[in-house]
């Protein structure tokens, strides 16, 4: 499917409203899914020529909750409510509703995008962690020490087992 401009989408939706043609027939002619065309028609019915000029890209959690409450209280479909509230795609609302049902209102908070800004406190902690990283020589020394300790413990265990073995117990 080729990318359609706002003007082309508006023209297609108005064609449906003005002509006696089915969603499927028109959708096949223009090369889009019929459910997408249905959504475009709803947008044009509710918002007219401004149907494809969407005002926001990041919605606050209060707005998301208001839309979800609208659906549940008024028994509107997700597609219709998305058109009423002028959302670019009904899948956004479907995702919000699913998130709200599974994780609650707190999960609707917008997430920060991009790289996080490193504060001076985080820089200090990062510098400290770098200084705590041992050098190669220190790591080699620690490895040798641990190997000696391991060998000592193995010999000690062998001695203890040898002393406790039944062959060393004297019989009367």
N, C-alpha and C positions, 0 to 999 in steps of 0.2 A: 504494500500500500504506500502510495506517495504521501508526503506531508501536505496537508491542506491548510491554506491560510484561513485566518478568521473570516475574511470576506467570503471565501468559497464555502465554508461551513454554514455561514449565515444564509447564503444563496440557496444551498441545498435544503436547509431546514424550511425556508420560506417556500421553496418549490413544493415540498410535501404539504404544507398548510394550504397552498393555493390550488393545487391540482388534485385530481382524483387518482391517486396512486398509492399503492401499499408500501409499508416500510421496507419489506423484503425486496420488492421490485426496484424501488429507488436506490436502496443500499447496493444491490447488485449492479445497477447502472453506474454508480459513482465509485464502486469498489471499496465500500466500508461495511462493517458488520451492522446488521439491522438494529441491534440493541444500542450501538453507539449513535445511530441515526435517531432512535427514539429519544435518547438523552439530549441530543442537539435540539430536537423539536421542543422538548420541555423547557430547555434553557431559553429558547426564543419566545415561547409563550409567557414565561415569567419575567424576562428581562429585555425583550425586544432587540433593538439593534446593538445593545451593549452585552448581549448574551455571551460573547467570547472574549470579553475584556475582563479578566478576573482580577479583583482588587488586591488579593493577598497571596503570599506564597507560604507564610508561616502563621499558623493560627494558634491563638492562646488557648489554654486548657478550658477556660470558662466558656469560650465560644464552642469548643468541641462538645462540652457537657450540655450546653443549651440545645445544640442540634440533636444530640442523642436523646435528651428528654423530650424534645418535640416529636421524635419518631415514636417513642414509647407511649407518650400521653395521647397523641393525636392519631396513632395508628397509620402513619404515612409510610410508604415504601422508602427504602434507602435511595432509590433513583429519584423519586419525586422530592424528597427532602433535600437531596444534594442540589437539585435544580432550584428549589426555593431559596436555599441559602447561598446559591451561586458558587458552588464548588467546581473546580475544573474537571473532576472525575468522581463518579460515585464510589469507586474503589477506596478513595480516601476515607469516606464516611464508614464504609464497611470495615476498614482497618481500625478506625477509632472505636467503633462499637465493639469489635472483638477484643481489643485491648482493654477497654473499660470493663467488659464482662469477665475477663480472666484476671486482670491485675488491679482493677479499681481506678479511681479518679486520678491518683498520683501518677499513674503510668501515662496519662494524657499530656503531661508537661512536655513542652518542646525540648528536644535535646540540642545541646550546643553543637554547632557544625565547625569543621576545620580543626586546626591544631590548637591545643590549649596553650595559653600564655604562661610561660614559666616565671614564677615570682622569684624574688631574691632569696626567699626562704628555701624554695625548692632547689635553687642553684647551690646554696650552701650545703644542703643535704647531699646533693649530687657530688660536690667536691669532697665531702667527708667520706662518702662511699668509695670514691676513687682512691683516697688515701688509705682506706681500710683494705684495699685489694693488695695482697702480698705480692712481692716480686717473685721471679722465677727461682732465684736462689733460695728464698725463704720456703717456697713450696717444696723444693727438692730436699731441704733439711728436714721439713716436717714429714715428708714421705719416708725418709730414711729412719727417722725416730719411730714412726708408726710401724714400720716393718720390723724393727728391732723389738718393739714392745709385743708385737704379734708373735714373733718367734719365741720370745721368753715365755709368753702365756701358753703356747703349744707345748714347750718342754716341761713346764710346770704341770700341765694337765697330764702329760704322759707319765711323769714321776708319780703323781697321785694315783693314777690308774694302776701303775705297776705295784705300788705298795698295797693297794686294795685287792689285787688279783688273788684268786683262791689258791694258786700254787705257792704263794709265800706264807700261807697260813699253816702253822705247824699242827700236826695231829698227834693226839696222845694215844 
